[in-house]
Amino acid sequence: MRILVADDVEVMRISLELALSSGGHEVSVVPTGRAALNILREKRFDAAVLDLWMPDGDGLSVLRQIREEQPALRLFVITGGGPRLPIEAAALISEVWGAERVFIKPFDESELLAVLGR
């Protein structure tokens, strides 16, 4: 499975890339929502893992745009909370906009692998 990971925290990108790659997936990582939108328009992915709070805009607007452009893409949201929205509200809004599941940081990457395998 080809998976895109978008997170502004380098350690998180590396950790997810290692975990997903070890699970047999082909992984691309980007540090911003804008970069995620750009690469999704250039390459085909089976799933995307999107952080909600990145410096170039909130993940909710990126999530909405991805959902509008690629309604069949499996989307997973990761969040540790943000400055403008409680975690619970962000999780609910993410699900409304089509996230298959929301993972609250820190989370066990094996859970993400299990969900991707379904």
C-alpha atoms as one frame of an Amber mdcrd trajectory, in Angstrom:
protein
   0.000   0.000   0.000   1.270   3.510  -0.834   0.875   5.834   2.137   1.502
   9.554   2.512   2.426  10.931   5.942   2.135  14.687   6.574   3.439  15.964
   9.909   5.536  19.012  10.759   7.443  17.192  13.516  10.451  15.433  12.019
  10.639  12.766  14.735   6.994  11.863  14.098   7.559  11.624  10.341  10.585
   9.370  10.825   8.813   7.191  13.378   5.749   6.711  11.184   7.861   6.102
   8.099   9.840   3.388   9.881   6.747   1.722  11.353   4.759   1.776   8.124
   7.722   0.676   6.002   8.400  -2.228   8.353   4.750  -3.186   7.844   5.443
  -3.569   4.133   4.065  -0.242   2.956   5.631   2.244   0.555   5.777   5.528
   2.459   6.281   9.148   1.402   6.615  11.873   4.037   6.080  15.628   3.839
   6.352  18.367   6.496   3.351  20.546   5.596  -0.261  20.437   4.523   0.554
  22.321   1.339   3.209  19.742   0.448   0.669  16.988   1.114  -1.828  18.545
  -1.288   0.860  18.974  -3.948   2.147  15.394  -3.808  -1.394  13.984  -3.719
  -2.052  15.764  -6.995   1.100  14.279  -8.560   1.098  10.687  -7.278  -1.459
   8.044  -6.423  -1.708   6.953  -2.795  -3.925   4.385  -1.115  -3.995   6.209
   2.223  -2.815   9.385   3.924  -1.938  10.076   7.553  -2.422  13.764   8.301
  -1.444  15.801  11.339  -4.046  18.427  12.198  -1.724  21.196  13.363   0.990
  22.251  10.943   2.601  25.660  10.432   1.177  26.348   6.970  -2.453  25.924
   7.885  -4.634  23.695   9.920  -5.083  20.088   8.920  -8.857  20.419   8.932
  -8.812  22.639   5.841  -6.292  20.294   4.207  -8.491  17.325   5.153 -11.536
  18.976   3.563  -9.623  19.772   0.392  -8.237  16.242   0.094 -11.700  14.776
   0.655 -13.168  17.003  -2.061 -10.419  16.132  -4.556 -10.000  12.434  -3.691
 -13.140  11.081  -2.039 -11.951   7.443  -2.132  -8.588   8.039  -0.419  -8.348
   6.456   3.031  -7.589   9.270   5.474  -6.277   8.985   9.011  -5.780  11.956
  11.294  -3.210  12.283  14.060  -3.300  15.052  16.625  -1.866  16.073  19.924
  -4.192  19.025  20.231  -3.819  22.526  18.987  -4.098  26.154  19.952  -7.626
  26.811  18.737  -9.600  23.610  19.175  -9.846  20.959  21.891  -8.728  17.451
  20.883 -12.260  16.059  21.153 -13.705  18.714  18.865 -10.904  18.259  16.342
 -11.455  14.501  16.333 -15.196  14.884  15.775 -14.753  17.401  12.961 -12.116
  15.170  11.347 -14.533  12.256  11.328 -17.296  14.435   9.876 -14.917  15.385
   7.041 -14.146  11.762   6.265 -11.244  10.658   8.435 -11.491   6.911   8.847
  -9.953   7.168  12.305  -8.353   9.798  14.542  -5.270   8.861  16.564  -4.405
  10.975  19.594  -0.658  11.502  20.120   1.125   9.669  21.527  -0.364   6.511
  20.049   0.829   2.989  19.402   1.857   2.772  15.747   0.816  -0.903  15.699
  -2.787   0.340  16.019  -2.365   2.349  12.820  -0.848  -0.668  11.072  -3.749
  -2.839  12.200  -6.339  -0.345  10.927  -4.534  -0.014   7.605  -4.606  -3.797
   7.232  -8.389  -3.926   7.371
